[in-house]
Amino acid sequence: MTVPVTALGRHDDWSGVRAVVAGFGVSGFAAADNLTHLGASVVAVDDSPAGKEEKAQLLGVLGADIRLGPGSTAELPEQTDLLVVSPGWKPSAPLIEQARARGIPVWGEVELGWRLRDPEHATPWLAVTGTNGKTTTVQMLDAILRAAGLRSVAVGNVGLPIVEAVMDPTPYDVFAVELSSFQLHYTSSMRADSAAVLNVAEDHLDWYDEAGLDAAAAMADYAADKGRIYTGVQHACVYNVADPQTERLVREADVTEGARAVGFTLGMPSVGMVGVVDDLLVDRAFIAERQSSAAELCTVADLASPAPHVVANALAAAALARAHGVSQAAVRDGLRGFRPDGHRIATVGEVGGVTWVDDSKATNPHAALSSLLAFDPVVWIAGGLAKGARFDDLVAATRDRLRAVVLIGRDRDVIAGALARHAPDVPVIAIEAGETDSGHAAMERAVVAAGDLAQPGDTVLLAPGCASMDMFADYADRGDAFAAAVRRQTDD
């Protein structure tokens, strides 16, 4: 290979490139597929073959070398020019350490997608990250952009893989891009048109503390990866007025000259912000008269839920859309027609004056806190894999609205400890799962216990504050188990 891989783009000759793709899930397949079509020699590796055989066979026919099964990722092939890693691969993974030791570039699929943009049709990226609310905000943004008549698509951590969207032969007008901290960690050259950090709270600290960092250092690294989204932003850096860390990330970012900082707030917005006035979402950032007035975007009643974090997500989506030149009417129409995916504050039953709500997507304490603050009083079902997070602040902030708590999952004692310290008078039931119990059986018992504790006017809320993989396939499986158990309970 005569040209360095870091100099190659969409229209260059990749035939001399020997690329290794680590991870053969959705993004890994998209990376391997498109690199193969570009002419690169591709080796894709994944220790888990489950559900990947058909795609492996397809790419094998096209000339890629697919290696699935235990041990496949232990050694980086000798002849390697580029390593593309799927989200979630830790920097300490042997393949990544070997690549860096040999001076081989390590890209994520986002970095690859950015480098494969068509220079003749430079589709703008409107990018969103944050500990919570990313998917909802990006889907809201996509709905607004479509309402404006633009050919938009949600990509990245939701929707299409970025590489697949970028390589579409019919160019998109704009991308609504969800980016996780994992994706941003392996991204260096991306320059979004506008970008937002919704919030920064404890999550994935187990991913960042492998080098023996303390919690504060791991948290700093996590926040720094979130802040990468602002690098090189051209028009607007959207931040959360209620989360000073997001504003700090804007101040520290190396942005394009002329880029603006635009805050979103649930209160009355200052000049240069979007916010809420008398149940109206309003804009004081993108109108000529912003010094003396605000423009109505929509009403709180137009949204799928009046919950504060839903309103905040809508404001962030609106700010990004307005930075892209979208009209007030399109913001209103997009938000009015938007409905969130399942397992996000979804009411699954009401009986005897008790409302049952599934927010299984609340997979960390910050998300669970937002959910808990939307209801009062609450019987809270929580627990799972805590990922190194702590629950003291959450319990201290919500103890007065907790009727009772039912705990499940491997790290239920972490939450129980916080409850003992900050809400000792709140009744707590821990569901002890036997070795032969399935997650669904444990959830059944949790729902029965919660039903016994709830009183008319209460909400029984599944907002686990933890990941689900200790007992369930994923958060959707956990939410489905809760909904099924509620139906059985309420049908009796």
N, C-alpha and C positions, 0 to 999 in steps of 0.2 A: 504494500500500500504506500503510494508516494505522497498522497495528500493526507494530513492529519484528520482523524475522524471529527475532531472539534471544529473543523472548517467546512464540513459537509452540510448540505441542505437538501431541500426537496428535489431540486433539479440536477443534483450532482450524481456522479457515478459512484455507487456504493459497492461495486462488484469486488473490490479488494478488501472490504471490511469483514472481519471475523468477530461477530457479535454474540455475546452470551446473554440470554434473557433469564433472569432468576425469578421463578414464580410463574406458574402457567394458569393463573386464574383469568378473570375477564380482561384486566389491563395487560397482563403478561401475554395473553394470546394476541391481543390487538397489536402490541409492540412487535412480537415475533412475526406475525402475519405481514405487517407492513414493511418491516425490514427485509423480509424475504422477497416481497414484491419489488422492493428497490434494488434488489440484486445482491444484498449482503449474504454472507454465509452465516447461518443462524444455528446456534445450539441453545435449546430451551430446556431448563432443568427445574424439577420440582420433586420434593421428597414425598408428596402425597399424590398418588395417581387417581384418586377417587373422582369420578365424573369427568375426567379429562381425556379419556382414551379416544373418543370420537374426534375431538379437535386435534389431538396429537396425530391421528391417522391422516386427517385432512392436510395438515401442514407438512407431514412426512411426504405426501404425494408431491407437494410443491417444492420439496428439496430441503426442508429444514430437518435438523437432527434433534428429535425430542427424546429426552431422557427423564423418565418418571420412576419414582420409587425411592425407598430409603437409601441414603448414601449418595443420591444423585447430585446433591449440592455441596458435597464435602470438598471437592477439588476444582479449582478454576482451570479449564483447559489451557494447555501450554500456549497455544497460538490464539491469543485473544487481544482484540483491539479496543473493545467497548463492552462494558457490563451495564445492562439495563435491569434495574431491580423493581419489583412490584412493591406497592405501599405496605408498610408494616415490617419490612426487613430491617432488623436492628443493625446499626453500624458495626457491632461486634461480630456479626455473622462471618464465618470463615471465608466465604466467597468474597465478601466485601473487603475484609482485611487483606486477603491475598491480592486483590486488584489494586488496592492503594499501595501496597508494598512494591508492586511492580510498575507503578505509575500509570495504570490503566484508568481512563475516565469512568466514573460511576454516575449514571444518570437514572432518574426515575422516568416513568412514562410521561409525566408532565414536561420534563426537560426535553425529552425526545419529541413530543408533540410541538413544543414551541419552535424547535429547530427545523421541523418539517413544514412550517407554515408556508403558504404560497405567497411569495413576495409581490405577485401581481394582484392578489386579492387579500390584503392584510386584514383579516377579520379581527375586529377589536375583541379583547377579553375583558369582561367585567367579573372580577374575581372576589370570592367570599371565603373567609375562614373564621374560626372562633371555636371555643370549646363546645358551645351548644348553639343550635339554631341554624347551622349552615345549610342543611338540606332544605328546610322550609323556606329560608330566605332566597336561596337560589331558585327554587321552584316558583316562588312569588315573583321574582325578577323575570324569569322566563315567561310567566303568564303576562306580565306587564309589557314586555318587549313584543310578544305576539299580538297583544291587543293594539299595539302601535303599528301593526302591519309588517313587522320585521320578521325575516326568516331567522329565528333564534332556536337554540337548543341548549338544554342543561347538560353539562359535561363534567368529567373529572370524578369526584368522589360520589357522584350521583349521575344517573342517565348514561349517556354514551361515554366510552373511553375517549380521552382527548385525542389520541392518535387517530382513531377511527373517524372522528368528526373533522379533524384537520385535513385528512386525506380524502374527504368526500369530493367527488369531481364537480359537484354543484356547490359553489362557495356559500357559506352562511353569511348573513349580515352581521351577526354578533353572537358571541358565546357567553352564556351564564355559567361561570366556572366555580364549582365547589372544590376547595383544596383543604386537605387535612394537614396537620403538622408533619405527619410521615411523608406526605407527598412534597411538601415544601422543603423538607430537610435535604432532599436530593434534587432540588431545583436551584439553578444559579443564574440563568440568562433571561428568564421570563420578565417581561415588562408589561404589566397590565395597563389597559386604558384607564380604568378606575378600579379601586379595590376597597374592601371593607374587612375590618376585624371586629366581630360582634362582641366578643368578650374573651377573657383569659382567666381560666380557673383550673384548679387541680384536676388533671386527667392524664392518663398514660405515663405517670411518673415512673412506673416500673420499666418502661421502655428507655427512659432517659437516665436511670440511675445505675446502669450496668457497669459504669466505670468506677463505682464506689462513691458517687457523689452523694452529698446529703440532700434532703428534700428541697432546700432553698436553691441549691445549685442546679438540681434537676429541673425545678420549676423555671429557673432563669433560662435554661437551654430550650425548654418547651416554648416559652414566650418568644424567644429570639427566632425560633423557626416560624412561629406565627407571623412575626414582624417582617419576614422575608417577602411577604405578599405586597408590601408597599414599595419595595425597591424599584425605582425607575418609573413609578406611576406617572402617567401623563396629565390626567385631568383632576381626579378627586380621590383623596384618601378619606374614606368614611370611617368614623370612630364612634364609640359609645361614650356619651358624656358621663354616664353612671359608672363607667369602668376606667379610672384614670390610667391604667396600664395600657389601654388601647391608644389613648392620646399620646402617651410617652413613646409608643412604638412609631407613631406618625412623626413626632418631633425628631426621633433618632434616624428616620429613614432617609436614604439618599434618593430623592425623587427628581423627576424632570422639572426644570425651572418653569414656574407658572402653575404647577399643580396646587390644588387647594385642599385644605383640611376642612371637612364638613362633618359636624357632629350630629348625632340623632339622640333625642331625649324624650322621655315620657311626660316631661313638663313643658312649660312655655319655652319655645326656642329663642335663643339669642340670634342676632344677625349672623348669617352664615351657617345656620343649622336647620334641621327639620324637627318637628315636634308635635305636641298635642295641645290644642286650645279648645275647651268646651266640647269635648268628644269629637273634635275634628282633627284629622292629620293634616298638618300644614307645612308649607315650604317657605323658609326665609333665607334660602341659599341660592336659588336659581332663578330669581325674579329681579327685575330692574329696581323695583320699589322696596327691596328688602330692608332698607333702613327704617321705613315707616309702616310697613304692612306685611301680611303673610298671605300666601295663596292656598286656597283649600285644595287638598288632594283627594280625600275621601272622608267618610265618617267611620268611627269605630264600629258602628253597626254594619258597615259594608264588609267587615272581616269575618272569617270563619269562626273566630272566637274573640271575646274581649279580654282574654287573659293578657296580663302585661307583657309577657315575653313574645306573644304573637303580635301585639301592637309594635313592639320594638323591632321585630323581624320585618314587619311591613314597612316601617320607616327606613330601615337600612336598604331594603330592596328599592323603595321609592327614590332614595337619594342616589343610588347607582344609576337607576333609569333616568332620572332627571339630569344627572351629569352627562348622560349619553344623548341628551336632547329630546327625550320623550315628553309628550304633552301631559298636562294635568289630567285630561280626560282619559288617556290611556292608562295612567296610574290607577285611577278610580276603577275603570272597567276591568283591568287585569286583576286587581285585588278583590273586587266584588265577585268575580267568577272563580276565584281560587279556592280549592279545598285540599287540605293536607292529606298526606298518605296515612294509612292505618297506624295504630299504636302510638299516636301523638294526641294525647288528651281526648280520646274517643270515648264517649259514653256508650257502654255496652249493656246497661240495664238499669231499670228503676223499679223498685218494689218496696212497699211499706214505708214510703218516705225516704228510702235510702237510695242514693245514686252511686252506681259502680262505674269507675272511670279507668280506662287502660292508657297509661303513658309508659309502656314498656321501653320506649325509645329513650327514656331518661336514664342513661347508662353511667352517669357520674353525679356527684353530689350537687354540682351547680345546676344541672338540668332538673334534678329532683326538687331542689329548692324553688326554682321557678314554678314548677307544677304545684307544689304544696301551697305556695303563696296565692294560688288562684282559688283555693277552697278553704272553708272553715265552717264547722269542725270536720276533722279528717280522721279516718282509720287508715293508717298508712301501711301498705305492704311493701317491704323493701328487702334488699340483700342480693348476693351473688358474688361476683369477682370484683373486689374494690380497686384493684390495679394500683395499690399504694396510696389511694386517696384517704382523706380524713373527713369525719362527719360532725365534728364539734361545732363549727360555725353554723351548719345547717340546722342542727338540733336546737342550738341556742336561739336561732331566729324564728323557729316554728313551734316551739314547745307549747305555746299558749293555744295553738289551734289543733293540737294532737289529742284526739279522743283516746286512741290506743295505737299500738304498733304491732304488726305481725312480721316476723323476720324469717327469711329463708336463705338458703345458699351457703356457700363455703365460708364467706367472710362476714356472716351475720353477727359474729361477736364483736367485730370492729364497730358496727352501728350500735350494738347493745352497750358497749362501753361508753360511747358518746351520750347515749340516752341516760345511762346511770349517772354520768357526771353532770348533765345539764337539764335533764327532765326526769328526776327520780320518781315523781309521782305519776308518771304516765304508765299505764299498764302495758306490759310487753309480753308477747307470746313468741317463743322461738320454736319453729317447726324443725324437729330433728329428723332428717331424712335417713332412713335405713340404707344399708348397702345395696339392697335390691330395689329400692324405691326409684322410680323414674321422676324426672322433674315435674311431669304432669301430675303424678300422684301427690307430690309435695305441695304443688299449687292448689290442688283440690282441697287439701287439709287447711291450707292458708286461707282460702276463700271461706270455708266453713267457719273457721275461727274468727275471721273478720266480720262475717255476718252475725255471729253471736255477740260481738262487741259493739256493733253499730246501733245507733238510735235514729229514729225519724228525724230527718233534716241533715243527717251526716252524709259525707261522701266517703266511700271506700275507694282509695286511690292506689293503684299499682304504679309506683314511680320508684323503681328499685335503687337508683343511685349507683348501680353496679352493672358490670357486663354480665352476660347471660350464659357463657359457654361452660360454666361448671355443671349446669343441669339441663341446658336446652341447646338446640342447634344454633339459635340466634335470638335476637330480641323479638322478632316476629313470632317465632315458635313460643316464646314465653308469653307474649301477649295473647296469642291464640289459646294457649292453655288456660290463661286467666278468664278469657271470654267464655270458653266452653264450660269452665267450672261455675261461673256466674250464672249461665243459662240453666245449668242443672240445679243450682241452688234456688234460683228464682222461679223455676217451673214446678218445684215441689209443693 
